[in-house]
Amino acid sequence: MSFIKTTESDSDYDNLEHLSITELLQNINSEDKTVPLAVEKSLPQIIALTEVVSEKLKNGGRLFYIGAGTSGRLGVVDASECPPTFGVPHNLVIGIIAGGDEAIRKAVEFAEDSAEQGWSDLLEHNISSKDVVIGIAASGTTPYVIGALEKCNENNIATGCITCNEESPLHKVAKDPVVVVVGPEFVTGSSRMKAGTAQKLVLNMISTAAMIRLGRVKGNKMVDMQLSNNKLVDRGTRMLMEELHIMEDEAAFLLKKHGTVRGAINAYQNE
């Protein structure tokens, strides 16, 4: 199959500047509706990659996301949300973006064009064969990401990817690729739109399923979440009330004493 970069294909819409706000938003919404269906078609690939991630994490490895621009930012966001949501260490899921932390807020020119820098950035984290690296690039052609995965393959490190173009260089280099073909963007080439949404959905699926398999959810509750604000303290209190059938005052006391919902449940049940 020849490589056609559909993320760069001309939009199915034209003369956007002449459309009303209502027309613009209705059309964007119509395009967005197609994204979950595209993700569904890629479920077998997502399952395969998530199984690799889960196995690596269970055996003491780490999960790395590596990307540039929007793709890199999405990886950083997903990684940064794992500790507060699931109570895991900050170095278990790591997001790396071309250009470093500065690039999270402001584009760093040509940062994605180095085929060597991605591997150098991984080496700073003492990457090893215990870990798994997921390259994220809507186009599937980002040198920073492709070069990093090529070096990972050479060093027997598990690799996956999330891209939106079939038969792209990234698709071919990743051992466990996920390819979600969303088609042309509403604004031609603006892969922060449908492609970004698809990547976010897949990242949610991979990290959430992996954390559940690690035992970081009980029933359907985030029992290891960090109690970093009043909303989460209130949520934790209500979890304890429901799980242990106790009053609010006692639940709040237990939560404050033990620091986590899981810790409070275990202490109460072992009394």
C-alpha angles and dihedrals in degrees: 000000000000118000113255115178099219091175087069096043119120115274119258086231130066141184088036092166090065095054123099121243089255092053092046094051095043091053094046089050091050090054093046091055090066094060100078089049090053090050090050090058089057096051095111090056092045091050092051093050093045090053090055091047093049093049093049093049092047089054095052100269130129135236118233127192116197127184148124133245115344092355092053092048092052090053092049091050094051092046093048092052096055098075097051093040100043104017094240124146117274091242096057096080114027128187118205122189128190108256094027129252092328088067092061090075103020131032113251110214117245093350091131094052098076113096091194104046097073092060091045089054091051091050089059086067093049092246114202143174089271089070136074126219125204116196115208120201126140092204095044090220104089108132093206091060099036093049091050093052093046090056090046090054090050089053097047094252116148113250136195135164144203113214139148101219124078118227092012119150090256092050089054098045098049115088091213107027126186112202118185110183107205097163128220119353123241088245104040111258096359096133091173084083121056095356091049091048091051092050091049091051092050093047090051090052096048099046096040094049092045092051092049090051088051088059095252093133127059115203096325098321132109094233094167098049118134112252093226100147142020093262091059093044088054091048091050091049091053090048090056093046090053098041098043100029093233135137124267096253093054092044092051091049093050093048093051092046098049101030099222138054091239093049092050093048093049093047093048094048093047096051 
